Amino acid sequence: MKSGPGHSAPLDETDRRIVEELRADGRLSMRALAERLHISRASAYSRVERLHRDGVIAGYTAVVDPERYGFGISAYVYLKISQHSWKAVRQRVLEIPEVWHGALVSGDYDLVLLVRAPDAHSLRDLVLSRLQTMPDVTSSHTVLILDELPTDGHQPRF
């Protein structure tokens, strides 16, 4: 039975271990997954299928190193937007390839965006010419990212 939006699916310890293993290596075979967790391949298949069906696992993706991919500078851009304009602004932001993540947030700003650009000039153009001039954007605040924690959940090695 699929959980509705905003509701978590019932998970046991084995389900959680499956998710962690697949988060660490989404290309892991069912055989290897079953071996690591000391469960049968049939159990691994059925559990992963259920996790997909229940929306716990939404898909698989490649983790990209932004610098090696050509994005030498990253920033968080905080936007204040006109009241009731979230859907329109959201649609326009989705069309900007330099936006890697966005969230509607509470607090002083309405929207926070993780943006990546090849260089400082490109970032300046993105913020000043494309984001700040967007209809319904009333102000912005940009914070440069100096270093990032690893995305795999492990502690950073500074």
C-alpha positions as CSV (number, residue, x, y, z in Angstrom):
1,M,0.0,0.0,0.0
2,K,1.6,3.2,-1.2
3,S,1.9,6.0,1.4
4,G,0.3,9.3,0.6
5,P,2.2,12.6,0.1
6,G,3.9,13.7,3.4
7,H,3.6,10.3,5.0
8,S,6.5,8.0,5.5
9,A,6.4,4.4,4.4
10,P,6.8,1.7,7.1
11,L,10.4,0.6,7.1
12,D,12.3,-2.0,9.1
13,E,16.0,-2.2,9.8
14,T,16.7,-4.3,6.7
15,D,14.9,-1.7,4.5
16,R,16.9,1.1,6.0
17,R,20.2,-0.9,5.4
18,I,19.1,-1.5,1.7
19,V,18.5,2.2,1.3
20,E,21.9,3.1,2.8
21,E,23.7,0.6,0.6
22,L,22.0,1.9,-2.5
23,R,22.7,5.5,-1.5
24,A,26.4,4.7,-1.3
25,D,26.3,2.7,-4.6
26,G,23.3,2.9,-6.8
27,R,24.8,0.5,-9.3
28,L,25.1,-2.3,-6.7
29,S,23.8,-5.6,-8.1
30,M,21.0,-7.4,-6.2
31,R,23.4,-10.3,-5.7
32,A,26.0,-8.0,-4.0
33,L,23.3,-6.2,-2.0
34,A,21.9,-9.5,-0.8
35,E,25.4,-10.7,0.2
36,R,26.2,-7.5,2.1
37,L,23.0,-7.7,4.1
38,H,23.0,-11.4,4.5
39,I,19.6,-11.9,2.9
40,S,18.4,-13.9,0.0
41,R,18.5,-12.4,-3.5
42,A,14.7,-13.0,-3.7
43,S,14.3,-10.9,-0.5
44,A,16.5,-8.2,-1.9
45,Y,14.6,-8.0,-5.1
46,S,11.2,-7.9,-3.4
47,R,12.3,-5.3,-0.9
48,V,13.8,-3.0,-3.5
49,E,10.7,-3.4,-5.6
50,R,8.5,-2.5,-2.7
51,L,10.8,0.5,-1.8
52,H,10.4,1.7,-5.4
53,R,6.6,1.1,-5.4
54,D,6.2,3.0,-2.0
55,G,8.2,5.9,-3.3
56,V,11.0,5.5,-0.8
57,I,13.5,5.0,-3.6
58,A,12.5,7.6,-6.2
59,G,15.3,6.8,-8.7
60,Y,19.0,6.6,-9.3
61,T,21.4,9.3,-10.4
62,A,25.1,9.9,-11.0
63,V,26.8,12.0,-8.4
64,V,28.8,14.6,-10.4
65,D,31.8,16.5,-9.2
66,P,30.9,20.1,-10.1
67,E,34.4,21.3,-10.6
68,R,35.4,18.5,-12.9
69,Y,32.1,19.0,-14.7
70,G,33.1,22.6,-15.5
71,F,31.4,24.5,-12.6
72,G,34.3,26.2,-10.8
73,I,32.1,28.3,-8.5
74,S,29.0,27.6,-6.4
75,A,26.7,29.7,-4.3
76,Y,23.5,29.8,-2.4
77,V,21.1,32.4,-3.7
78,Y,18.3,33.5,-1.4
79,L,15.4,35.1,-3.1
80,K,12.5,37.2,-1.8
81,I,9.5,36.9,-4.1
82,S,6.1,38.5,-4.4
83,Q,3.4,37.0,-2.3
84,H,1.5,34.2,-4.1
85,S,4.1,34.0,-6.9
86,W,5.8,30.7,-5.9
87,K,4.4,28.6,-8.8
88,A,5.4,31.1,-11.4
89,V,8.8,31.7,-10.0
90,R,9.3,28.0,-9.5
91,Q,8.6,27.3,-13.2
92,R,11.1,30.0,-14.4
93,V,13.8,28.7,-12.0
94,L,13.3,25.1,-13.3
95,E,14.4,26.4,-16.7
96,I,17.8,27.6,-15.5
97,P,20.4,24.8,-15.9
98,E,22.8,26.4,-13.4
99,V,20.2,25.8,-10.6
100,W,21.1,22.4,-9.1
101,H,18.6,22.5,-6.2
102,G,15.9,24.8,-4.9
103,A,13.6,25.0,-1.9
104,L,10.7,27.1,-0.7
105,V,11.8,28.0,2.8
106,S,10.6,29.9,5.9
107,G,12.4,32.9,7.3
108,D,13.6,36.2,5.8
109,Y,13.8,34.7,2.3
110,D,11.2,32.7,0.4
111,L,13.4,30.6,-1.9
112,V,17.0,29.2,-1.6
113,L,18.8,28.0,-4.7
114,L,22.0,26.1,-5.0
115,V,23.6,27.4,-8.2
116,R,26.8,26.4,-10.0
117,A,28.6,28.4,-12.7
118,P,31.9,28.0,-14.6
119,D,33.4,31.2,-13.2
120,A,32.7,34.4,-11.2
121,H,31.7,36.3,-14.4
122,S,29.1,33.7,-15.2
123,L,27.8,33.6,-11.6
124,R,27.5,37.4,-11.6
125,D,25.5,37.2,-14.9
126,L,23.3,34.5,-13.5
127,V,22.5,36.5,-10.3
128,L,22.3,40.0,-11.7
129,S,20.8,39.5,-15.2
130,R,18.7,36.3,-14.8
131,L,17.6,35.9,-11.2
132,Q,17.3,39.5,-9.9
133,T,15.5,40.6,-13.0
134,M,13.0,37.8,-12.9
135,P,9.4,38.9,-12.5
136,D,8.1,38.6,-8.9
137,V,11.7,38.5,-7.5
138,T,11.9,41.5,-5.1
139,S,15.4,41.0,-3.7
140,S,18.3,38.5,-3.4
141,H,21.2,37.6,-1.3
142,T,24.1,35.5,-2.6
143,V,26.5,33.5,-0.4
144,L,29.6,31.9,-2.1
145,I,30.4,28.3,-1.2
146,L,34.0,28.0,-0.1
147,D,34.0,24.2,0.4
148,E,31.3,21.5,0.5
149,L,30.7,18.5,2.7
150,P,30.6,15.1,0.8
151,T,27.2,14.2,-0.5
152,D,27.5,10.5,0.7
153,G,26.9,11.4,4.3
154,H,30.4,10.7,5.5
155,Q,32.4,13.2,7.5
156,P,34.6,15.6,5.5
157,R,38.3,15.4,5.4
158,F,39.5,19.0,5.7
